[in-house]
Amino acid sequence: MRPRRSAGVVVRTLNFTVGRHHRRFATREVSVISRQWRCLAHPDRAEDYVTHLRTETFPGLRKIPGFVDASLLSRPVGTGVEFLVVTRWESLDAIAKFSGADPEAAVVPAKAAAMMIEYDRRARHFEVVE
């Protein structure tokens, strides 16, 4: 494919394929659901929170059928360290195995809550499109 020139700018057509976040089980496709939850940790407890997730929360999630994976994002903010915990699941039923009857309820053990300045009481869920 040859690049085109337009007003001195080289324009190239991009060709790429984006993989869909679908899994095949027998003959059905299952969309992945992203669960997102935000908290603000005390600056001197941020590392403790990361350790808590790595040693307690994430290993427990891996045992739940329908759990796909997890990501932890962080950034320093004026009063502490903000975290965004993003987990991916095969279904809302799988999420309910973690959260209980209300899938949007935040799951915050007392030990983790003690590390926080504030945290979301509700999680948000999104269907992964791409």
GIURBEL-V885843 format. One record per backbone hydrogen bond with DSSP energy under -0.5 kcal/mol. NH is the residue of the N-H (numbers start at 1). CO is the residue of the C=O. If there is no record, write none. Layout:
{{NH & CO} {NH & CO}}
//
This chain:
{{4 & 11} {6 & 9} {9 & 6} {11 & 4} {11 & 9} {12 & 10} {16 & 14} {19 & 17} {22 & 20} {23 & 30} {25 & 23} {25 & 28} {28 & 25} {30 & 23} {32 & 21} {33 & 89} {34 & 126} {35 & 33} {35 & 87} {36 & 34} {36 & 124} {37 & 85} {39 & 83} {40 & 118} {41 & 81} {42 & 115} {43 & 79} {45 & 42} {46 & 42} {46 & 43} {49 & 45} {50 & 46} {51 & 47} {52 & 48} {53 & 49} {54 & 50} {55 & 51} {56 & 52} {57 & 52} {58 & 53} {60 & 56} {61 & 57} {62 & 58} {63 & 59} {63 & 60} {64 & 61} {65 & 63} {67 & 64} {68 & 88} {69 & 88} {71 & 86} {73 & 84} {75 & 82} {77 & 80} {80 & 77} {81 & 41} {82 & 75} {83 & 39} {84 & 73} {85 & 37} {86 & 71} {86 & 84} {87 & 35} {87 & 85} {88 & 69} {89 & 33} {90 & 66} {95 & 91} {96 & 92} {97 & 93} {97 & 94} {98 & 94} {98 & 95} {99 & 95} {100 & 96} {103 & 101} {105 & 102} {106 & 121} {108 & 106} {112 & 109} {113 & 109} {114 & 110} {115 & 112} {116 & 113} {117 & 40} {118 & 40} {120 & 38} {123 & 104} {124 & 36} {126 & 34} {128 & 32} {129 & 127}}
//
